[in-house]
Amino acid sequence: MLKMPMFNRLKKDFPERLGKLVPINGDVCTDNLGLSPEDERRLVSNVDIVVHSAASLRLDAKLKEAIAMNTEGTLRVLELAKKIKNLKLMVHMSTAFCHCDVDVMEEKVYPPPHDPMEIIRMSRWMDADMMEKISPDLIKPHPNVYTYSKRISEALVASYYPEMPVCIVRPSIVCPAVEEPLPGWVDNLHGPVGLLVGGGKGVIRSMHCNADYNAEVMPVDMAIAGLLSIIQNICVNDSVTASVPVYNLSQGKTYPVNWGTILDEGKKCFYANPFEIMLWYPNGYTYKSKTIHDFNVIFFHWLPAYFIDFLLLIFGQKTFMLRVQRKVQDGLDVLQYFTTKEWKFKNNQLLDMRSKMNPTDRKIFNIEFESVQMVPYLTNCVLGARHFILKENPKSLPRSRAILKVLWVLDWLASITFYYLLFLMIYNWSDSAKFLLDAVIGSVSNFIPFFRNIPSPPVDSTPS
């Protein structure tokens, strides 16, 4: 783990602090978290703050898997925290999207759709196939098992309060870092990063999204800074509130940025910093209409995938594009729920805490969302994905830009060919289209000499 780039600065500037890290083997999906008796004693005796962030982030996971890790795993962490002798706080990391049926989500715990303990007991005796059969009805109105399991986990955490000092933190969509540990740092393809890479490689050409809706995203270093600030705030004040403390770690109204702005500016960053390997020119668009989006998916996702795999098959090469497109489509199907719905989160507690921080703390624990400069940040996101995810060398950028220009020409030629063939199909299959087009060309040619030399499209002379 220490070989990851996120630790480079620490190893360089403060190597002695690495001694504070003590690795513990464990598994939230096994009894007693898979801890050995010695490790459990060490934790119970020496820990005073617990942050529970282990979770299955797969939106398309099986229900049994999500309950086992996200809900029963939370129960196991709570039971361990209850044994800790000097526990000051147990923080449960939830998600800002776990209450999808609430128009405006406040910083409070909402009633769960089902008793968490009943769901846990059910998942223990039911097999995975049986749970999948009841999953669609059980998790309604949730779009996936991730948000459902997180919602009932919140109720589980709240049931331990006030006997145990717990709090719930709900971050929005976590994105690459602004500054710490490195600008643009990212280590996975979840959420928008997957879109970024898929779009930059030319694989994603269409996305079902309302470009006018706010994109509730949060740079990972600001999310961590917010978490640490919340812990410090609760532990220093040492006050017991009537209900479990809840913080919506989101932009709210402080820095509203819509999906359209992010995707348009992100596209410009692709063009300036293209990836080494691109399957096609990165020129995707968003569509409010699902019908138009589905049309584009057929013609610009599936048909090219079939065509490329067909060519690979002819030349005796291993096919891969259909497999890639299936993964892309699965990801888009899951994500579009969040990009076609308007989300409103209140973050009053977070803003109140921020207003009381002294200048030094506000600089160290930066949660000034409005300070993020969008274009430089998105540029770092692209470069970060290029470096940390795709492992591409910055020296390859000039060559990648040259390839991008070639792909731009090919994209234009392919588009012209596609629309010309589509036009011919419509022209030859529709008498109304023939009549209308002939009338237009005839009228225009009377005024513009150039059009007189354009041959009419071929007409099917086969008797009908």
Stockholm file with secondary structure:
# STOCKHOLM 1.0

chainA/1-464         MLKMPMFNRLKKDFPERLGKLVPINGDVCTDNLGLSPEDERRLVSNVDIVVHSAASLRLDAKLKEAIAMNTEGTLRVLELAKKIKNLKLMVHMSTAFCHCDVDVMEEKVYPPPHDPMEIIRMSRWMDADMMEKISPDLIKPHPNVYTYSKRISEALVASYYPEMPVCIVRPSIVCPAVEEPLPGWVDNLHGPVGLLVGGGKGVIRSMHCNADYNAEVMPVDMAIAGLLSIIQNICVNDSVTASVPVYNLSQGKTYPVNWGTILDEGKKCFYANPFEIMLWYPNGYTYKSKTIHDFNVIFFHWLPAYFIDFLLLIFGQKTFMLRVQRKVQDGLDVLQYFTTKEWKFKNNQLLDMRSKMNPTDRKIFNIEFESVQMVPYLTNCVLGARHFILKENPKSLPRSRAILKVLWVLDWLASITFYYLLFLMIYNWSDSAKFLLDAVIGSVSNFIPFFRNIPSPPVDSTPS
#=GR chainA/1-464 SS CTTSGGGHHHHHHCGGGGGGCCCCCCCTTSGGGGCCHHHHHHHHHHCCEEEECCCCCCTTCCHHHHIIIIIHHHHHHHHHHHHCTTCCEEEEECCTTSCTTCSSBCSSCCCCSSCHHHHHHHHHHSCHHHHHHHHHHHSTTCSSHHHHHHHHHHHHHHTTTTTSCEEEEEECEEECCSSSSSTTCCCCCCTHHHHHHHHHTTCCCEEECCTTSBCCEEEHHHHHHHHHHHHHHHHHHCCCCSSCCEEEESCTTSSCCBHHHHHHHHHHHHHHSCCSCCSSCCCCEEESCHHHHHHHHIIIIIHHHHHHHHHHHHTTCCCCHHHHHHHHHHHHHHHHHHHSSCCCBCCHHHHHHHHTSCHHHHHHSCCCGGGCCHHHHHHHHHHHIIIIISCCCGGGHHHHHHHHHHHHHHHHHHHHHHHHHHHHHHHHHCHHHHHHHHHHHHHHHTTCHHHHTSCCCCCCCSCC
#=GC SS_cons         CTTSGGGHHHHHHCGGGGGGCCCCCCCTTSGGGGCCHHHHHHHHHHCCEEEECCCCCCTTCCHHHHIIIIIHHHHHHHHHHHHCTTCCEEEEECCTTSCTTCSSBCSSCCCCSSCHHHHHHHHHHSCHHHHHHHHHHHSTTCSSHHHHHHHHHHHHHHTTTTTSCEEEEEECEEECCSSSSSTTCCCCCCTHHHHHHHHHTTCCCEEECCTTSBCCEEEHHHHHHHHHHHHHHHHHHCCCCSSCCEEEESCTTSSCCBHHHHHHHHHHHHHHSCCSCCSSCCCCEEESCHHHHHHHHIIIIIHHHHHHHHHHHHTTCCCCHHHHHHHHHHHHHHHHHHHSSCCCBCCHHHHHHHHTSCHHHHHHSCCCGGGCCHHHHHHHHHHHIIIIISCCCGGGHHHHHHHHHHHHHHHHHHHHHHHHHHHHHHHHHCHHHHHHHHHHHHHHHTTCHHHHTSCCCCCCCSCC
//
